[in-house]
Structure formats: C-alpha cells, structure tokens
Amino acid sequence: MNKDQVKGTMDKAKGHVKEAAGKAVGNERLQAEGNADKASGAVQKKVGDVKEAAKTLTSKP
C-alpha cells in the first residue's frame, strides 16, 4: 500500500463517521461533509491503486 491508498481509506472512513453523526443529530451540513469526504477518499484511493499498479507493471522480475 502507498500513502495515497492509506489516506484515501482514512478519508472514506472519516466521511462515514461524519455522515452517520450528521444523520444522528439531524445536521444536514455534517452529512454533506461526510459525503464529500467519502467521495474525495474514494478518488484518492483510486489514484493510489493506479500508482501501485503502475509500479507493479514497471518493476523488474
């Protein structure tokens, strides 16, 4: 795993927590922030996945 994959996973988890907290207290803004964090985390994790795949493809056997 590279740092982009780790950060993406952490951002997604943070987004899930924010969204759940927002739903629990009825705070739509917190829910929206959670959704945004989840989306940004997913994108960052995909970037990390692509970097990892490229590294695997270019490594010498």
Residue frames as qw, qx, qy, qz and C-alpha x, y, z in Angstrom:
[[0.000, 0.887, 0.461, 0.000, 0.00, 0.00, 0.00],
 [0.399, 0.282, -0.025, 0.872, 1.15, 3.50, -0.72],
 [0.065, -0.235, -0.430, 0.869, 0.32, 6.74, 1.07],
 [0.371, -0.008, -0.283, -0.885, -2.49, 7.64, -1.35],
 [0.564, -0.235, -0.752, -0.245, -4.27, 4.37, -0.69],
 [0.378, -0.297, -0.685, 0.548, -3.95, 4.80, 3.07],
 [0.058, 0.178, 0.178, -0.966, -5.08, 8.43, 3.06],
 [0.437, -0.094, -0.501, -0.741, -7.99, 7.61, 0.75],
 [0.532, -0.302, -0.791, 0.003, -9.14, 4.82, 3.02],
 [0.257, -0.300, -0.541, 0.742, -8.88, 7.07, 6.07],
 [0.197, 0.078, -0.080, -0.974, -10.84, 9.86, 4.36],
 [0.511, -0.212, -0.663, -0.505, -13.58, 7.41, 3.39],
 [0.472, -0.348, -0.749, 0.308, -13.81, 6.19, 6.98],
 [0.097, -0.230, -0.306, 0.919, -13.90, 9.76, 8.27],
 [0.329, -0.053, -0.362, -0.870, -16.69, 10.50, 5.80],
 [0.522, -0.320, -0.767, -0.192, -18.74, 7.55, 7.01],
 [0.354, -0.358, -0.614, 0.608, -18.40, 8.74, 10.61],
 [0.056, 0.158, 0.051, -0.984, -19.35, 12.32, 9.75],
 [0.416, -0.160, -0.563, -0.696, -22.33, 11.19, 7.71],
 [0.512, -0.373, -0.772, 0.059, -23.59, 8.91, 10.49],
 [0.248, -0.328, -0.458, 0.788, -23.10, 11.65, 13.10],
 [0.170, 0.037, -0.193, -0.966, -24.94, 14.12, 10.89],
 [0.494, -0.283, -0.679, -0.464, -27.85, 11.73, 10.49],
 [0.463, -0.351, -0.732, 0.357, -27.95, 11.03, 14.23],
 [0.160, -0.445, -0.359, 0.805, -28.18, 14.68, 15.21],
 [0.346, 0.784, 0.515, -0.029, -30.12, 15.86, 12.16],
 [0.133, -0.765, 0.228, 0.588, -27.30, 18.06, 10.85],
 [0.776, 0.592, 0.219, 0.011, -27.54, 18.17, 7.04],
 [0.220, 0.894, -0.389, 0.015, -24.27, 20.11, 6.70],
 [0.425, -0.519, 0.741, -0.041, -22.33, 17.42, 8.57],
 [0.806, 0.243, 0.537, -0.042, -23.96, 14.76, 6.39],
 [0.594, 0.804, -0.020, 0.002, -22.92, 16.66, 3.26],
 [0.047, -0.806, 0.589, -0.027, -19.34, 17.00, 4.56],
 [0.663, -0.227, 0.711, -0.055, -19.31, 13.27, 5.19],
 [0.791, 0.506, 0.345, -0.009, -20.45, 12.53, 1.66],
 [0.370, 0.890, -0.266, 0.031, -17.80, 14.86, 0.26],
 [0.316, -0.649, 0.691, -0.045, -15.08, 13.21, 2.38],
 [0.786, 0.049, 0.616, -0.030, -16.19, 9.77, 1.21],
 [0.701, 0.700, 0.135, 0.021, -16.06, 10.84, -2.44],
 [0.163, 0.881, -0.438, 0.070, -12.68, 12.51, -2.10],
 [0.535, -0.467, 0.701, -0.067, -11.33, 9.48, -0.25],
 [0.843, 0.287, 0.455, -0.016, -12.56, 7.14, -2.96],
 [0.557, 0.820, -0.110, 0.070, -10.83, 9.20, -5.64],
 [0.096, -0.799, 0.584, -0.101, -7.58, 9.37, -3.69],
 [0.720, -0.219, 0.656, -0.053, -7.64, 5.62, -3.08],
 [0.814, 0.520, 0.257, 0.034, -8.12, 5.01, -6.82],
 [0.288, 0.886, -0.353, 0.083, -5.12, 7.25, -7.53],
 [0.397, -0.588, 0.696, -0.110, -3.11, 5.14, -5.13],
 [0.843, 0.127, 0.518, -0.063, -4.37, 1.95, -6.77],
 [0.679, 0.732, -0.011, 0.058, -3.26, 3.21, -10.19],
 [0.028, 0.834, -0.538, 0.118, 0.16, 4.19, -8.84],
 [0.625, -0.349, 0.690, -0.112, 0.55, 0.76, -7.24],
 [0.853, 0.377, 0.361, -0.019, -0.47, -0.98, -10.47],
 [0.482, 0.843, -0.222, 0.081, 1.97, 1.12, -12.49],
 [0.238, -0.715, 0.647, -0.119, 4.75, 0.32, -10.03],
 [0.780, -0.081, 0.616, -0.080, 3.97, -3.39, -10.31],
 [0.783, 0.594, 0.186, 0.013, 3.96, -3.27, -14.10],
 [0.372, 0.858, -0.313, 0.167, 7.25, -1.41, -14.31],
 [0.539, -0.640, 0.545, -0.062, 9.13, -3.43, -11.70],
 [0.464, 0.486, -0.722, -0.167, 11.72, -5.84, -12.99],
 [0.934, -0.213, -0.182, -0.221, 11.20, -9.56, -12.24]]
